[in-house]
Amino acid sequence: MDKRRKKKVVKKKKVPQKITHTWDTFTRFEEIGLGEPPITASAIPAAIEQVKVKLSEFQKKSREEKAVILQKLEEEELEEKKLEQEKKLVALQREKEEKETKKENTEAPKEEGTTTKDN
């Protein structure tokens, strides 16, 4: 029974001390402003923290830009609504003017017509 109860010894995998990267990795780190990627396994936790800080900066910047874009869209929508209202007012004024001119034109011939009949 003692043999069954023996705990298995877990062998830790040896993590290589030096890490090799592709050019793509170096390029990505440079693009986001992190400098060089970690070269050793012991530098990985610090690199992870740097990535988290950059991520929060990018998220903050994204929220700010999104707010600016939404504000611009709202301003554009208000401007479009104002233009639509102005167009409606102009159309109503034209209709009113057209009705008045038609009314004047229909009234004017009746007066002329009555004067010619009397003569």
N, C-alpha and C positions, 0 to 999 in steps of 0.2 A: 503494500500500500504506500509506502514511502516514495516509491518511484513515481507513482501517479500524482502525488501531491507536490512533487518538485515543480517549482515555477520555471517557466521557460525564460531563459536569459535572452532579452531583446538586444540584439546587436544594433548599435546606432550606425547609420550609414555615414560614412565620412563625406563631409561636404568639402568639395575642393576649395582650397584657400583662394585661388585666383579664378576669376570668372572671365570667360571670353565672350565678347559681344560681336555682333555683326555691324556693318556700317549703318544699317538701318536703325539699330538701337542708338548709336551715337547721334545720328541725325535727328531722331525723335527727341532725345534729351535736349539737344541744342534748340530745336524748334520751340519747345515749351519753356525754354530758359532755365533748365536745370543744370547746365554744364555737362560734365561727363557722368556716365552711369557708374554704378559701384563696380570696383575692380575686384574687391575681396568680399567674401561672405560676411565679414564683420561690418561692412559698410552698407549692407542691405537695409537694416532698420532705419538708418539715417536717411537713406534714399527714399524709403517709403514715406517717412515724415515730410520730406521735401515735396513729394508728389501730392500728398494730402493737402499741404499748404497751397500749392499751385492750383489744385482742384478747387479749393474753396475760393481762391481769388478769381478763377475763371467763372465759377458759378455766380459770384457777386457781380462781376462785370456783365455777365449774361442777363441777370435780373435787371440791372440798371439799363442796359440797352433795350431790353424788352419793354420796360416802362416808357422809355423815350419813344419807341416805335408805336406803342399803343396810344400815347398822347398825341402823336402826329396823326395817327389814323382817326382819332376822335375829332381833332381839329379839322381834318379834311372832310369828315362826315358832316360836321356843322356847317362848313363852307358850302358843301353841296346842297344841304337843306336850305340855306339862305338863297342860293342861286335858284333852286326850284321854286321857292316862294316868290322871288322876284319875277321869274318867268310867268308864274300864275297871275300875279298882279298885272303884268304887262298885257297878258292875254285877256284878262277881264277888262282892262281899260280899252283895249282895241275893240272888243265886242261891244262895249258900251258906246264907243265912238261910232262904230258901224251902225248900231241900232239908231243912234241919234241922226246920223246922216241919212239913213233910209227913211226915217220918220220925216225929216225935213224935206227930202226929195219927194215923198208921197204927198205931203201937204202942199207943197209949192205948185205942182201941176193942177191940183183941184182949184186953187185960187185963180190961176191963169185960165183954166177951163171955164170957170164961171164968168169971167170977164169977157171972154170971147163969145160965149153963148148970149150974153146980154146985148152985145153989139150986133 
